[in-house]
Amino acid sequence: MIRLKVCGMTKIDQLKQLEEFGVDFAGLIFYDRSPRYVTRFGLTPDILKKEKLGINRVGVFVNESIDNVLRIVDDWKLHMVQLHGVESPRYCEQISNHITTIKAFRIGQDDNVSYKTFPYVENTDLFLFDTKAKAYGGTGEKFEWSLLKQQPLSKAYFLSGGIGPDDVGKIKEFCSSERKLFSLDVNSVFEVSPGIKDMSKVKLFNEAIKSNIP
């Protein structure tokens, strides 16, 4: 069954709802230039600890120091780390020695995906593919998913970039011949404002993909 990660979460009540809906992963952004920077909304490790949430928490980082990443992993009791900057393979290896690590790649129209990912195959646990943009963060736009089928990929991956409720049929078709897809990753299409999700929209999408896609 296809998994779902909802990224850019900032509110404890919405995190609790994700868990109630059966969403698999919640993304917390620790990049201070992001409009979804989690601490800007008042969420703290103590609040999470008090609620005893079981949902898998993924911390999103951009070119952060290794010491800071590992400190935040410990403080926030993260289950995974997503590296969304220009982190080197050696950097990723040091993080993955401590926690399950996702390396994100921003994909453009003519990119050779295998070439971009090859140096990281031995140093990370999972990949994530998003749409290329000038700045770090979501664009709300899709890249050409067929690029992921044109070269062999040796890692399971998260698929991101402008995915929304209207894409269930397209996702189902893609999954029919693509077995490396580990999870969908959604964000801005499901927002009423940066960091605040339309939870009814999230609920319906989670139900739609999990009932229609094996």
Number of C-alpha atoms within 10 A of each C-alpha: 11 18 18 23 23 23 25 29 24 25 17 16 9 16 24 16 15 22 16 11 16 15 21 19 24 24 25 26 25 20 20 13 12 18 15 22 21 23 16 14 14 11 16 16 13 11 13 16 12 8 12 10 14 12 17 17 23 26 27 24 20 21 14 16 12 13 10 11 20 17 12 15 19 12 13 19 16 18 16 21 25 23 25 22 17 13 17 13 18 14 16 22 16 15 21 17 11 12 16 16 24 26 26 24 19 22 23 16 11 8 13 14 20 16 9 12 17 14 13 19 16 13 21 25 19 19 24 24 22 25 22 20 13 7 9 14 23 22 17 17 15 17 17 12 18 10 16 19 13 11 12 10 16 14 19 16 22 23 25 25 26 20 21 17 15 9 13 18 14 10 18 16 12 15 15 10 10 13 10 16 19 19 19 22 24 25 25 23 20 24 16 11 12 16 23 18 22 13 17 12 14 24 16 12 19 23 13 14 21 16 11 13 16 10
